[in-house]
Amino acid sequence: MRYREVQEQLRLVGILISKRGESLRVNHFSGGPETAYVTSDLEEALRVGLAMARPKHLPTNWCAQRQA
């Protein structure tokens, strides 16, 4: 999986990913430093970003339709 593919997948669900050197920062579009997640693993960034996009208080089927 490539960075650009992950970036597009996360953008569709309202999550941004940015890259600086080997660090990948994942956050909500309007998220501040307190909600950011930093990793060096692209697959982990995708997994965490998708989890960020699925609020626990929303029904699971709503989140599934949102990703489609």
Biopython code that builds the backbone (N, CA, C, O; Angstrom):
import numpy as np
from Bio.PDB.StructureBuilder import StructureBuilder

atoms = [
    (1, "MET", "N", (0.842, -1.169, 0.000)),
    (1, "MET", "CA", (0.000, 0.000, 0.000)),
    (1, "MET", "C", (0.892, 1.239, 0.000)),
    (1, "MET", "O", (1.923, 1.278, 0.673)),
    (2, "ARG", "N", (0.492, 2.221, -0.743)),
    (2, "ARG", "CA", (1.266, 3.452, -0.869)),
    (2, "ARG", "C", (0.636, 4.586, -0.069)),
    (2, "ARG", "O", (-0.553, 4.566, 0.248)),
    (3, "TYR", "N", (1.463, 5.565, 0.243)),
    (3, "TYR", "CA", (1.014, 6.715, 1.032)),
    (3, "TYR", "C", (-0.194, 7.391, 0.384)),
    (3, "TYR", "O", (-1.167, 7.701, 1.072)),
    (4, "ARG", "N", (-0.148, 7.619, -0.897)),
    (4, "ARG", "CA", (-1.229, 8.317, -1.604)),
    (4, "ARG", "C", (-2.549, 7.551, -1.503)),
    (4, "ARG", "O", (-3.608, 8.163, -1.363)),
    (5, "GLU", "N", (-2.495, 6.233, -1.574)),
    (5, "GLU", "CA", (-3.709, 5.411, -1.440)),
    (5, "GLU", "C", (-4.307, 5.554, -0.045)),
    (5, "GLU", "O", (-5.520, 5.702, 0.106)),
    (6, "VAL", "N", (-3.456, 5.510, 0.967)),
    (6, "VAL", "CA", (-3.925, 5.675, 2.341)),
    (6, "VAL", "C", (-4.498, 7.065, 2.528)),
    (6, "VAL", "O", (-5.539, 7.229, 3.163)),
    (7, "GLN", "N", (-3.833, 8.058, 1.984)),
    (7, "GLN", "CA", (-4.299, 9.441, 2.088)),
    (7, "GLN", "C", (-5.696, 9.598, 1.491)),
    (7, "GLN", "O", (-6.549, 10.258, 2.086)),
    (8, "GLU", "N", (-5.939, 9.009, 0.342)),
    (8, "GLU", "CA", (-7.249, 9.096, -0.303)),
    (8, "GLU", "C", (-8.324, 8.368, 0.503)),
    (8, "GLU", "O", (-9.433, 8.879, 0.657)),
    (9, "GLN", "N", (-8.004, 7.176, 1.021)),
    (9, "GLN", "CA", (-8.974, 6.424, 1.830)),
    (9, "GLN", "C", (-9.366, 7.212, 3.074)),
    (9, "GLN", "O", (-10.545, 7.294, 3.418)),
    (10, "LEU", "N", (-8.385, 7.785, 3.741)),
    (10, "LEU", "CA", (-8.674, 8.514, 4.973)),
    (10, "LEU", "C", (-9.410, 9.818, 4.696)),
    (10, "LEU", "O", (-10.279, 10.219, 5.471)),
    (11, "ARG", "N", (-9.075, 10.470, 3.616)),
    (11, "ARG", "CA", (-9.757, 11.729, 3.267)),
    (11, "ARG", "C", (-11.250, 11.497, 3.069)),
    (11, "ARG", "O", (-12.066, 12.344, 3.432)),
    (12, "LEU", "N", (-11.609, 10.353, 2.496)),
    (12, "LEU", "CA", (-13.022, 10.038, 2.265)),
    (12, "LEU", "C", (-13.827, 9.955, 3.557)),
    (12, "LEU", "O", (-15.034, 10.197, 3.552)),
    (13, "VAL", "N", (-13.173, 9.617, 4.655)),
    (13, "VAL", "CA", (-13.883, 9.482, 5.932)),
    (13, "VAL", "C", (-13.583, 10.639, 6.888)),
    (13, "VAL", "O", (-13.884, 10.552, 8.078)),
    (14, "GLY", "N", (-12.993, 11.717, 6.373)),
    (14, "GLY", "CA", (-12.798, 12.916, 7.177)),
    (14, "GLY", "C", (-11.533, 12.942, 8.014)),
    (14, "GLY", "O", (-11.461, 13.658, 9.013)),
    (15, "ILE", "N", (-10.539, 12.170, 7.616)),
    (15, "ILE", "CA", (-9.289, 12.103, 8.370)),
    (15, "ILE", "C", (-8.137, 12.556, 7.468)),
    (15, "ILE", "O", (-8.076, 12.198, 6.292)),
    (16, "LEU", "N", (-7.240, 13.338, 8.033)),
    (16, "LEU", "CA", (-6.053, 13.788, 7.307)),
    (16, "LEU", "C", (-4.837, 12.991, 7.731)),
    (16, "LEU", "O", (-4.716, 12.586, 8.887)),
    (17, "ILE", "N", (-3.946, 12.771, 6.793)),
    (17, "ILE", "CA", (-2.655, 12.177, 7.103)),
    (17, "ILE", "C", (-1.601, 13.075, 6.472)),
    (17, "ILE", "O", (-1.742, 13.509, 5.329)),
    (18, "SER", "N", (-0.555, 13.347, 7.221)),
    (18, "SER", "CA", (0.550, 14.137, 6.687)),
    (18, "SER", "C", (1.850, 13.431, 6.997)),
    (18, "SER", "O", (1.943, 12.648, 7.942)),
    (19, "LYS", "N", (2.853, 13.722, 6.184)),
    (19, "LYS", "CA", (4.122, 13.020, 6.300)),
    (19, "LYS", "C", (5.247, 14.042, 6.430)),
    (19, "LYS", "O", (5.333, 14.997, 5.658)),
    (20, "ARG", "N", (6.097, 13.822, 7.415)),
    (20, "ARG", "CA", (7.298, 14.628, 7.575)),
    (20, "ARG", "C", (8.434, 13.672, 7.893)),
    (20, "ARG", "O", (8.496, 13.110, 8.987)),
    (21, "GLY", "N", (9.318, 13.493, 6.948)),
    (21, "GLY", "CA", (10.387, 12.521, 7.122)),
    (21, "GLY", "C", (9.793, 11.126, 7.199)),
    (21, "GLY", "O", (9.065, 10.698, 6.304)),
    (22, "GLU", "N", (10.110, 10.423, 8.276)),
    (22, "GLU", "CA", (9.565, 9.074, 8.490)),
    (22, "GLU", "C", (8.298, 9.080, 9.340)),
    (22, "GLU", "O", (7.693, 8.028, 9.548)),
    (23, "SER", "N", (7.891, 10.239, 9.830)),
    (23, "SER", "CA", (6.722, 10.338, 10.714)),
    (23, "SER", "C", (5.448, 10.583, 9.919)),
    (23, "SER", "O", (5.414, 11.410, 9.007)),
    (24, "LEU", "N", (4.399, 9.844, 10.283)),
    (24, "LEU", "CA", (3.072, 10.017, 9.708)),
    (24, "LEU", "C", (2.159, 10.531, 10.815)),
    (24, "LEU", "O", (2.091, 9.944, 11.895)),
    (25, "ARG", "N", (1.466, 11.617, 10.548)),
    (25, "ARG", "CA", (0.558, 12.209, 11.538)),
    (25, "ARG", "C", (-0.864, 12.050, 11.025)),
    (25, "ARG", "O", (-1.175, 12.451, 9.904)),
    (26, "VAL", "N", (-1.721, 11.467, 11.844)),
    (26, "VAL", "CA", (-3.117, 11.207, 11.490)),
    (26, "VAL", "C", (-3.994, 12.020, 12.437)),
    (26, "VAL", "O", (-3.777, 12.020, 13.648)),
    (27, "ASN", "N", (-4.991, 12.717, 11.873)),
    (27, "ASN", "CA", (-5.869, 13.535, 12.698)),
    (27, "ASN", "C", (-7.162, 13.842, 11.944)),
    (27, "ASN", "O", (-7.245, 13.657, 10.730)),
    (28, "HIS", "N", (-8.164, 14.312, 12.677)),
    (28, "HIS", "CA", (-9.414, 14.792, 12.083)),
    (28, "HIS", "C", (-9.117, 16.067, 11.298)),
    (28, "HIS", "O", (-8.108, 16.724, 11.553)),
    (29, "PHE", "N", (-9.975, 16.426, 10.353)),
    (29, "PHE", "CA", (-9.775, 17.639, 9.566)),
    (29, "PHE", "C", (-9.593, 18.862, 10.453)),
    (29, "PHE", "O", (-8.733, 19.698, 10.178)),
    (30, "SER", "N", (-10.370, 18.977, 11.490)),
    (30, "SER", "CA", (-10.271, 20.149, 12.364)),
    (30, "SER", "C", (-9.602, 19.819, 13.697)),
    (30, "SER", "O", (-9.723, 20.576, 14.659)),
    (31, "GLY", "N", (-8.903, 18.701, 13.753)),
    (31, "GLY", "CA", (-8.302, 18.247, 15.005)),
    (31, "GLY", "C", (-7.047, 19.023, 15.377)),
    (31, "GLY", "O", (-6.287, 19.464, 14.514)),
    (32, "GLY", "N", (-6.851, 19.178, 16.659)),
    (32, "GLY", "CA", (-5.673, 19.838, 17.180)),
    (32, "GLY", "C", (-4.609, 18.834, 17.578)),
    (32, "GLY", "O", (-4.768, 17.634, 17.353)),
    (33, "PRO", "N", (-3.530, 19.314, 18.164)),
    (33, "PRO", "CA", (-2.438, 18.417, 18.563)),
    (33, "PRO", "C", (-2.856, 17.350, 19.568)),
    (33, "PRO", "O", (-2.263, 16.273, 19.614)),
    (34, "GLU", "N", (-3.874, 17.644, 20.370)),
    (34, "GLU", "CA", (-4.309, 16.686, 21.391)),
    (34, "GLU", "C", (-5.019, 15.467, 20.804)),
    (34, "GLU", "O", (-5.123, 14.442, 21.478)),
    (35, "THR", "N", (-5.508, 15.552, 19.570)),
    (35, "THR", "CA", (-6.184, 14.411, 18.947)),
    (35, "THR", "C", (-5.336, 13.738, 17.870)),
    (35, "THR", "O", (-5.776, 12.764, 17.259)),
    (36, "ALA", "N", (-4.138, 14.238, 17.631)),
    (36, "ALA", "CA", (-3.264, 13.685, 16.588)),
    (36, "ALA", "C", (-2.631, 12.371, 17.042)),
    (36, "ALA", "O", (-2.407, 12.147, 18.231)),
    (37, "TYR", "N", (-2.356, 11.526, 16.081)),
    (37, "TYR", "CA", (-1.658, 10.263, 16.327)),
    (37, "TYR", "C", (-0.456, 10.223, 15.387)),
    (37, "TYR", "O", (-0.600, 10.448, 14.185)),
    (38, "VAL", "N", (0.716, 9.942, 15.924)),
    (38, "VAL", "CA", (1.943, 9.919, 15.126)),
    (38, "VAL", "C", (2.526, 8.509, 15.135)),
    (38, "VAL", "O", (2.632, 7.873, 16.183)),
    (39, "THR", "N", (2.901, 8.035, 13.951)),
    (39, "THR", "CA", (3.491, 6.714, 13.800)),
    (39, "THR", "C", (4.451, 6.736, 12.613)),
    (39, "THR", "O", (4.485, 7.704, 11.854)),
    (40, "SER", "N", (5.212, 5.692, 12.461)),
    (40, "SER", "CA", (6.078, 5.573, 11.284)),
    (40, "SER", "C", (5.612, 4.437, 10.371)),
    (40, "SER", "O", (6.215, 4.189, 9.327)),
    (41, "ASP", "N", (4.536, 3.748, 10.768)),
    (41, "ASP", "CA", (4.029, 2.599, 10.020)),
    (41, "ASP", "C", (2.767, 2.986, 9.248)),
    (41, "ASP", "O", (1.779, 3.414, 9.844)),
    (42, "LEU", "N", (2.801, 2.838, 7.938)),
    (42, "LEU", "CA", (1.681, 3.248, 7.093)),
    (42, "LEU", "C", (0.419, 2.440, 7.365)),
    (42, "LEU", "O", (-0.674, 3.005, 7.393)),
    (43, "GLU", "N", (0.543, 1.143, 7.562)),
    (43, "GLU", "CA", (-0.632, 0.315, 7.847)),
    (43, "GLU", "C", (-1.259, 0.687, 9.189)),
    (43, "GLU", "O", (-2.482, 0.695, 9.327)),
    (44, "GLU", "N", (-0.428, 0.990, 10.164)),
    (44, "GLU", "CA", (-0.938, 1.425, 11.463)),
    (44, "GLU", "C", (-1.657, 2.761, 11.334)),
    (44, "GLU", "O", (-2.696, 2.974, 11.958)),
    (45, "ALA", "N", (-1.105, 3.660, 10.526)),
    (45, "ALA", "CA", (-1.739, 4.962, 10.300)),
    (45, "ALA", "C", (-3.126, 4.789, 9.686)),
    (45, "ALA", "O", (-4.070, 5.479, 10.070)),
    (46, "LEU", "N", (-3.246, 3.872, 8.737)),
    (46, "LEU", "CA", (-4.545, 3.609, 8.114)),
    (46, "LEU", "C", (-5.523, 3.033, 9.132)),
    (46, "LEU", "O", (-6.665, 3.485, 9.216)),
    (47, "ARG", "N", (-5.092, 2.055, 9.893)),
    (47, "ARG", "CA", (-5.962, 1.417, 10.895)),
    (47, "ARG", "C", (-6.437, 2.439, 11.932)),
    (47, "ARG", "O", (-7.624, 2.488, 12.255)),
    (48, "VAL", "N", (-5.522, 3.246, 12.450)),
    (48, "VAL", "CA", (-5.879, 4.240, 13.459)),
    (48, "VAL", "C", (-6.777, 5.321, 12.857)),
    (48, "VAL", "O", (-7.735, 5.761, 13.493)),
    (49, "GLY", "N", (-6.470, 5.741, 11.648)),
    (49, "GLY", "CA", (-7.292, 6.763, 10.989)),
    (49, "GLY", "C", (-8.715, 6.299, 10.767)),
    (49, "GLY", "O", (-9.659, 7.059, 10.983)),
    (50, "LEU", "N", (-8.880, 5.060, 10.338)),
    (50, "LEU", "CA", (-10.235, 4.532, 10.152)),
    (50, "LEU", "C", (-10.960, 4.402, 11.484)),
    (50, "LEU", "O", (-12.168, 4.626, 11.558)),
    (51, "ALA", "N", (-10.237, 4.045, 12.528)),
    (51, "ALA", "CA", (-10.850, 3.970, 13.861)),
    (51, "ALA", "C", (-11.272, 5.356, 14.342)),
    (51, "ALA", "O", (-12.313, 5.494, 14.983)),
    (52, "MET", "N", (-10.483, 6.374, 14.045)),
    (52, "MET", "CA", (-10.844, 7.753, 14.409)),
    (52, "MET", "C", (-12.136, 8.180, 13.717)),
    (52, "MET", "O", (-12.915, 8.958, 14.268)),
    (53, "ALA", "N", (-12.357, 7.674, 12.523)),
    (53, "ALA", "CA", (-13.525, 8.063, 11.736)),
    (53, "ALA", "C", (-14.788, 7.349, 12.183)),
    (53, "ALA", "O", (-15.880, 7.688, 11.725)),
    (54, "ARG", "N", (-14.665, 6.371, 13.064)),
    (54, "ARG", "CA", (-15.818, 5.604, 13.529)),
    (54, "ARG", "C", (-16.116, 5.935, 14.986)),
    (54, "ARG", "O", (-15.687, 5.211, 15.884)),
    (55, "PRO", "N", (-16.837, 7.009, 15.227)),
    (55, "PRO", "CA", (-17.172, 7.346, 16.616)),
    (55, "PRO", "C", (-17.948, 6.221, 17.287)),
    (55, "PRO", "O", (-18.829, 5.615, 16.678)),
    (56, "LYS", "N", (-17.620, 5.950, 18.528)),
    (56, "LYS", "CA", (-18.253, 4.848, 19.264)),
    (56, "LYS", "C", (-19.745, 5.093, 19.517)),
    (56, "LYS", "O", (-20.500, 4.138, 19.703)),
    (57, "HIS", "N", (-20.174, 6.342, 19.526)),
    (57, "HIS", "CA", (-21.575, 6.631, 19.833)),
    (57, "HIS", "C", (-22.490, 6.507, 18.611)),
    (57, "HIS", "O", (-23.708, 6.622, 18.750)),
    (58, "LEU", "N", (-21.932, 6.275, 17.416)),
    (58, "LEU", "CA", (-22.753, 6.126, 16.219)),
    (58, "LEU", "C", (-22.994, 4.658, 15.904)),
    (58, "LEU", "O", (-22.150, 3.816, 16.212)),
    (59, "PRO", "N", (-24.127, 4.337, 15.299)),
    (59, "PRO", "CA", (-24.391, 2.954, 14.914)),
    (59, "PRO", "C", (-23.351, 2.457, 13.912)),
    (59, "PRO", "O", (-22.913, 3.214, 13.046)),
    (60, "THR", "N", (-22.961, 1.214, 14.023)),
    (60, "THR", "CA", (-21.952, 0.620, 13.144)),
    (60, "THR", "C", (-22.381, 0.693, 11.683)),
    (60, "THR", "O", (-21.557, 0.977, 10.814)),
    (61, "ASN", "N", (-23.664, 0.441, 11.400)),
    (61, "ASN", "CA", (-24.105, 0.434, 10.007)),
    (61, "ASN", "C", (-24.017, 1.832, 9.385)),
    (61, "ASN", "O", (-23.850, 1.938, 8.170)),
    (62, "TRP", "N", (-24.122, 2.900, 10.168)),
    (62, "TRP", "CA", (-23.957, 4.243, 9.636)),
    (62, "TRP", "C", (-22.524, 4.461, 9.172)),
    (62, "TRP", "O", (-22.289, 5.049, 8.116)),
    (63, "CYS", "N", (-21.573, 3.987, 9.960)),
    (63, "CYS", "CA", (-20.164, 4.138, 9.617)),
    (63, "CYS", "C", (-19.832, 3.316, 8.371)),
    (63, "CYS", "O", (-19.029, 3.756, 7.549)),
    (64, "ALA", "N", (-20.426, 2.144, 8.214)),
    (64, "ALA", "CA", (-20.167, 1.316, 7.047)),
    (64, "ALA", "C", (-20.679, 2.002, 5.791)),
    (64, "ALA", "O", (-20.012, 1.963, 4.757)),
    (65, "GLN", "N", (-21.847, 2.627, 5.857)),
    (65, "GLN", "CA", (-22.388, 3.331, 4.700)),
    (65, "GLN", "C", (-21.543, 4.559, 4.376)),
    (65, "GLN", "O", (-21.394, 4.914, 3.206)),
    (66, "ARG", "N", (-21.000, 5.200, 5.379)),
    (66, "ARG", "CA", (-20.183, 6.384, 5.194)),
    (66, "ARG", "C", (-18.916, 6.070, 4.412)),
    (66, "ARG", "O", (-18.438, 6.905, 3.645)),
    (67, "GLN", "N", (-18.367, 4.871, 4.599)),
    (67, "GLN", "CA", (-17.139, 4.497, 3.907)),
    (67, "GLN", "C", (-17.390, 4.056, 2.478)),
    (67, "GLN", "O", (-16.479, 4.102, 1.652)),
    (68, "ALA", "N", (-18.572, 3.640, 2.178)),
    (68, "ALA", "CA", (-18.859, 3.098, 0.838)),
    (68, "ALA", "C", (-18.726, 4.140, -0.251)),
    (68, "ALA", "O", (-18.936, 3.836, -1.425)),
]
sb = StructureBuilder()
sb.init_structure("model")
sb.init_model(0)
sb.init_chain("A")
sb.init_seg("    ")
for serial, (resi, resn, name, xyz) in enumerate(atoms, 1):
    if name == "N":
        sb.init_residue(resn, " ", resi, " ")
    sb.init_atom(name, np.array(xyz, "f"), 0.0, 1.0, " ", f" {name:<3s}", serial, name[0])
structure = sb.get_structure()
